[in-house]
């Protein structure tokens, strides 16, 4: 899976989905981040398993989201 990575650009929907998850978490913990300059899918997204690498003005963020049912 990691041997030949193909970091595909994240769509606007991917970024919007991530921001909505962060807003939900902000009800308990304050998460501050700058506007996203660039975002890529580190792994191909699945139903509820997202791995994004984000670039902002001042930092790089690895965003991992996964759940199980």
Backbone as CSV, one residue per row, in Angstrom:
resi,resn,N_x,N_y,N_z,CA_x,CA_y,CA_z,C_x,C_y,C_z
1,UNK,0.824,-1.188,0.000,0.000,0.000,0.000,0.872,1.257,0.000
2,UNK,2.003,1.231,0.729,2.841,2.422,0.833,4.020,2.407,-0.134
3,UNK,4.238,1.279,-0.846,5.418,1.141,-1.692,5.453,2.198,-2.794
4,UNK,4.375,2.363,-3.517,4.299,3.343,-4.603,3.141,4.306,-4.338
5,UNK,3.342,5.216,-3.387,2.221,6.081,-3.022,1.837,7.024,-4.163
6,UNK,0.575,7.221,-4.305,0.053,8.195,-5.261,-0.856,9.126,-4.485
7,UNK,-0.303,10.228,-4.067,-1.054,11.194,-3.273,-1.934,12.015,-4.205
8,UNK,-3.191,11.613,-4.300,-4.116,12.320,-5.173,-4.615,13.588,-4.491
9,UNK,-4.813,14.640,-5.258,-5.332,15.870,-4.649,-6.677,15.612,-3.977
10,UNK,-6.853,16.206,-2.819,-8.126,16.094,-2.106,-9.127,17.038,-2.767
11,UNK,-10.343,16.591,-2.861,-11.389,17.424,-3.460,-11.891,18.454,-2.450
12,UNK,-12.614,19.433,-2.946,-13.229,20.412,-2.051,-14.186,19.717,-1.084
13,UNK,-14.866,18.666,-1.562,-15.768,17.905,-0.689,-14.995,17.213,0.436
14,UNK,-13.793,16.679,0.127,-12.959,16.047,1.155,-12.593,17.054,2.245
15,UNK,-12.191,18.241,1.825,-11.784,19.277,2.781,-12.985,19.765,3.585
16,UNK,-14.122,19.948,2.922,-15.344,20.367,3.623,-15.750,19.329,4.657
17,UNK,-15.673,18.047,4.297,-16.011,16.960,5.225,-15.082,16.993,6.438
18,UNK,-13.778,17.165,6.207,-12.819,17.230,7.305,-13.128,18.414,8.226
19,UNK,-13.417,19.571,7.641,-13.720,20.760,8.441,-14.971,20.550,9.283
20,UNK,-15.960,19.848,8.745,-17.170,19.605,9.528,-16.882,18.684,10.710
21,UNK,-16.003,17.703,10.536,-15.605,16.836,11.660,-14.864,17.654,12.719
22,UNK,-13.984,18.564,12.280,-13.262,19.396,13.248,-14.213,20.322,13.991
23,UNK,-15.210,20.861,13.309,-16.190,21.722,13.974,-16.956,20.946,15.041
24,UNK,-17.293,19.697,14.758,-17.971,18.870,15.760,-17.071,18.640,16.971
25,UNK,-15.773,18.403,16.720,-14.836,18.196,17.834,-14.612,19.484,18.613
26,UNK,-14.749,20.630,17.951,-14.539,21.916,18.622,-15.570,22.184,19.713
27,UNK,-16.601,21.387,19.792,-17.565,21.539,20.871,-16.944,21.143,22.205
28,UNK,-15.911,20.314,22.168,-15.240,19.846,23.396,-13.811,20.344,23.517
29,UNK,-13.098,20.404,22.399,-11.687,20.778,22.389,-11.489,21.816,21.297
30,UNK,-10.800,22.898,21.605,-10.573,23.939,20.613,-9.427,23.534,19.684
31,UNK,-9.742,23.400,18.393,-8.754,23.025,17.393,-8.600,24.207,16.449
32,UNK,-7.439,24.832,16.479,-7.188,25.996,15.644,-6.280,25.605,14.487
33,UNK,-6.614,26.054,13.288,-5.760,25.823,12.136,-6.011,26.935,11.126
34,UNK,-5.009,27.186,10.320,-5.106,28.226,9.306,-5.809,27.664,8.069
35,UNK,-6.203,28.541,7.135,-6.832,28.056,5.903,-5.919,27.071,5.157
36,UNK,-6.537,26.099,4.547,-5.798,25.062,3.823,-5.313,25.612,2.488
37,UNK,-4.008,25.472,2.225,-3.423,25.875,0.944,-3.485,24.709,-0.036
38,UNK,-3.092,23.534,0.449,-3.059,22.343,-0.395,-3.420,21.139,0.454
39,UNK,-4.122,20.186,-0.139,-4.481,18.958,0.572,-4.405,17.784,-0.392
40,UNK,-3.875,16.655,0.112,-3.814,15.437,-0.692,-4.326,14.265,0.132
41,UNK,-4.872,13.287,-0.565,-5.255,12.029,0.068,-4.005,11.165,0.147
42,UNK,-3.536,10.859,1.354,-2.365,10.010,1.520,-2.708,8.586,1.104
43,UNK,-3.888,8.140,1.461,-4.433,6.853,1.037,-5.771,7.125,0.363
44,UNK,-6.168,6.294,-0.581,-7.483,6.511,-1.200,-8.589,6.482,-0.142
45,UNK,-9.471,7.488,-0.140,-10.525,7.530,0.877,-11.527,6.398,0.687
46,UNK,-12.011,5.895,1.808,-13.055,4.877,1.807,-14.261,5.465,2.530
47,UNK,-15.289,4.664,2.728,-16.546,5.130,3.288,-16.341,6.061,4.479
48,UNK,-15.689,5.624,5.510,-15.496,6.454,6.701,-14.064,6.317,7.212
49,UNK,-13.121,6.308,6.273,-11.707,6.168,6.585,-10.958,7.158,5.707
50,UNK,-10.500,8.262,6.289,-9.888,9.343,5.529,-8.504,9.638,6.091
51,UNK,-7.517,9.761,5.204,-6.157,10.139,5.582,-5.734,11.278,4.667
52,UNK,-5.740,12.495,5.198,-5.384,13.683,4.423,-4.084,14.291,4.958
53,UNK,-3.270,14.800,4.043,-2.123,15.629,4.400,-2.477,17.043,3.966
54,UNK,-2.401,17.974,4.902,-2.799,19.359,4.647,-1.606,20.289,4.797
55,UNK,-1.568,21.304,3.967,-0.568,22.347,4.097,-1.297,23.652,4.359
56,UNK,-0.897,24.340,5.428,-1.407,25.676,5.708,-0.221,26.630,5.632
57,UNK,-0.450,27.890,5.900,0.634,28.866,5.820,1.775,28.529,6.777
58,UNK,1.438,28.072,7.977,2.466,27.880,8.986,2.744,26.453,9.411
59,UNK,2.027,25.465,8.848,2.246,24.101,9.321,1.755,23.063,8.323
60,UNK,2.180,21.835,8.571,1.676,20.672,7.850,0.888,19.837,8.843
61,UNK,-0.232,19.304,8.412,-1.115,18.552,9.305,-1.427,17.207,8.657
62,UNK,-1.308,16.151,9.441,-1.758,14.832,8.996,-3.077,14.577,9.697
63,UNK,-4.133,14.431,8.926,-5.484,14.247,9.456,-5.905,12.811,9.203
64,UNK,-6.120,12.072,10.267,-6.565,10.673,10.179,-7.946,10.549,10.795
65,UNK,-8.867,9.949,10.075,-10.203,9.739,10.585,-10.627,8.329,10.226
66,UNK,-11.018,7.580,11.211,-11.484,6.233,10.938,-12.467,5.788,12.016
67,UNK,-13.445,5.035,11.605,-14.410,4.482,12.541,-14.708,3.040,12.140
68,UNK,-15.331,2.353,13.025,-15.758,0.981,12.704,-17.167,0.791,13.231
69,UNK,-17.854,-0.121,12.627,-19.215,-0.431,13.067,-19.343,-1.900,13.337
